[in-house]
Amino acid sequence: MVRLTINGEARMVQGARDIAGLIAVLELDARKVAVERNLEIVPRSAYGATAIADGDRIEIVHFIGGG
């Protein structure tokens, strides 16, 4: 279990070791989000290689299509 601040909200998250795992635990579509970890944008290609740790601040922006 890791303590994160996600979009300004303190949360306990279990089962995620990296950004890719966090996106999966949160049931988000990795193709439709942008992620920032501790004020640094995480490239989509690095989601699986970017570890998360206790106290990290994560911002997730959802892209919504429409016309």
Protein Blocks (a to p, Z undefined) as FASTA:
>chain_A
ZZddeehiacddehiabfklmmmmnopafklcccdeehiacdfklmmmmccdehiacddd
dddddZZ
